[in-house]
Amino acid sequence: MICRLQDIEINDERPFQNCKLGRKEYADILETVVSFYSNGCVLAINGEWGTGKTTFVRMWQKHLENRGFKTLYFNVWKHDFISDPLVGLVGELQYLDTSTKVKSKLATVVQASSKILSGMFPALLKGLIKKSVGEDVLEVLEKGTESASEMFAKEIEDYTNKCNTLEEFRNAMIDLVESCDSDKPLIFIVDELDRCNPSFAVKVLERIKHLFSIPNVVFVLSIDKKQLCNSIRGYYGSDLINAEEYLKRFIDIEY
């Protein structure tokens, strides 16, 4: 019994040549959609597991490249072992362009993202202490090192720094995309999100929403919406959550 079929060969010049489902017409429709939303958006291509979404988006990616689009493809399921999806998302940017100008802009993006990621370590350290010695001991340690007012002032400072860092990252991303000298939006395809562990899947959505909502970047999520909703419920530990309404905060267009 064959459980997995071999990947379909994708012709560089005619990507949909071997598609037996006649889906090039959908590619043309979606090209019109992403071209219209040049100010940036998140497009979800929804279909059940096993309906060929990955094959379709890989064909469509090649089709878009032939039409002059800059594209990126990130199979997030293959990389959900990394500490934070931001690492993978930024890592894929290295394949955007090889020009010196783009590389210098990418360096700025990497620098800004490293500041965002460095903010994880204090919280991580606190979590490790709590796990090792317990909540009560942690509270005593905190009170012994800082007064309540000092801690609050530090939280405000951290909040301001984080806001500035997020803005720095978005501005660096805008410069990077503009340096590609394209009159078409960058298409960033994120595949297999619904197969990731729930925590990682939700964090991918949050990173895209809060960091990459900028002009001329269109994210395409290839998902089984039903399974992704199950991941969201699993992450929050409740079947009472309206996961579809939750997703509407992250997805602008569904196809």
N, C-alpha and C positions, 0 to 999 in steps of 0.2 A: 504494500500500500504506500503510495507516494503522499507524504505529508506536506512537502514544500516543493513548489515548482521552481525551475530555474528562472533567473532573471531574464526578462525580455531584452534583446539587443536594441539599443537606442541609436539610430542613425544620426550622425552629427548634422547633416544637411536637411534631412527629413525625419525629425524626431518621432512623428506619429506613423511612420511607414508600417511598423509592425503591430500597431494597435488594432485589434480585431473588434473593438467596441465603438469605433467611430467617434472618439472623444476629442478630436481636434477642434470640433465646433465649440466645445466647452472651453478649450484653451483660448480660442479667439474671443469668446465672451468675457472670460476672466482678464484677458489682456486689456480689454476696454475698461473694465472696472478699475484695475490697478492704475491705469493711465489717468483716469479721472480723479482719483484720490491722491494727487501729487503732494498734498499737504500732510500726508502720512495717515495710516490707518492699520488696523489689524483685521485681516480677512481670514475666516475659518472655512476650510473645505471639509465638509462633514460627510462621513460615510462609515458604514459598519466595517469591522475588522474583516479583512479578506476580500474586499471589493476592489483592490488595486490602487489605493490612494498613492502609495509610494511610487509605483510605476508611473502613474499619471503626473505627479508633481515633478519627477525627474525628466519626463518627456517635455513637460511644460517649461521647465527651467531652461532646457536646451533651446526650445522654441523662442523663449524670451531673449536669450542671448543672441540668437540669430536676428532678432528684431532690434538689437541695439541696447538692450537692458543690461545693467549690472545686476548679477544675482549671487546669492550665497545659499548654501544648503547645510543644515545642521540636523543630523539625526540625534535628537536629544536622548533617546533611550540608550544609545551606545555609549553615552558619556555621563549617565546619571550617577557615576561613581565619584565624580569630582566634587569638591567641597561646596562650590557655589556655581550655579549656571552662568553667572556673569563671566566666569573664566572661559567657558566654552563659547559663549556668544562673542566675546571680544576676540578670542582666539581665532574664530572663523574670519574675522575682518582682515587677517593677514593675506587671505586669498582674493581680496577685492581688487587690488591693482599692484603692479610691481614698480611703478614710477617712484622716483625719489621724493617728489612732492607728497604723494599719498603716504609713503612710508614715514615721513616726518610727522604728518598729521596723526597717523596711527600711534606713534610713540606718545603723543600727547594724550590720546584716548587711554592708552595702557597706564600711563602715569595717573590719570584721574581715577581710573577704575581701581588701581591699587590702594588709593586713599579710601575708597568706599569699602573695600574688603578689609582693610586694616581696622575698621570700626567694629568688626566681629569679635576681635580677640578679647576685649574686656568682658563682654557678655559671656563668651565661651569660658573664660577663666572663672567667672562667678558661678557659672553652672557646674564646673568641675568641683569647686569648693563645696557647693551646696550638696552635691552628690556624695562627696567624700566624708564630710563632717556633719552634715545636717543643717536644716534651716536655722535652728536656734543658735548654733555656734557661729554661723555665717553672720547673723544679725549682731552678735556681740563683737565680732571682728570689725564689722562696718562702723558700729558706733564708737569703737575704740580708735578708729583712724580718722574719722571725719564727723563733724557735727552735722546736724540735719540741715542747717542753713548752707553750709559749705557744699554738702552733697547736692542740694537743690540748685545752687549756683553753677555747679559743675555740669549738671544735667542740662541746664539752659545753654551753657557754652557748647556742650556736645551737640545739642539740637541745632544750634546756629551753624556750627561747623559742618554738620551733615547736610543741611540744606544747601550751603554754599558748595559743598563737594558734588552734590547731585547736579546742581546748575553748571558747575565746571565740566562735569562729564558730558552733559547734553550739548553744551557749547562746543566741546571738542569733537563730538560726533557730528554736529552740523558742519564744522569746518572740514572734517574728513570726507563727508559725502559731497560737499561742494568741490573739493579738490579733485574729484573724479571727472569733472568737466562733462557731465551728462545732463541732457535736458529731460531725462526720464527718471522716475524714482528708482531707488535701490530696492530690489525685491529680496527679502530675507525669508527663506522657507525653513520652517521648523517642523520636522517630521517626527512621528511616533511619540508625541507628548503623552498620549493616553495610555502608553505602556510603561511609563516611568513610575517609580514609587510615589505615592501621593504627596509627600512632603516636597520632593524635588519638582514635581509637576506644578504645584501651586507657586513655588518660588520662581519658576520660569515665567509664569504669567505675571507675577509681581515685578520681576526685573524688566520685562518688556514694557509693562504699563508705566512704570515710574522712571525708567532710564532712557527708553528708546522712542518715546512719543515725541518725535521731532519731524520737521518737514522733509519730504522726499525719501522717506523710508516706509515701505509697506511690508509688514510682517504677514506671512501666510502660514497659518497653523493647519497642518494636515491631521485631522483628528476624527475619532469616533466619539461624538459628543456624549453619547450615553455612558461610555466607559470613563470619559474624563469627569463627568458628573459623579460617577461612583468614586473616583479618586478624591474629589473634593469632599464628599461626605466622609470618606475614610480619614482624610486629613483632620477634619474638625470633629470626628468621632460622633456624628449624629446623622441619622436618616431623616431628620426633620428639616434639615437645611434645604432651601430651594436652590439647588445647585445651578439650574438653568438661569435663574435670575442673577445669581452670583457671576456667572460667566459673561453676562451682558455688560458687566463693568469692564471687561477686558477685550471683548470682541465687538467690532464695529459693524462688520458685514458677515453674513453667513451664506454659504452657497452649498 
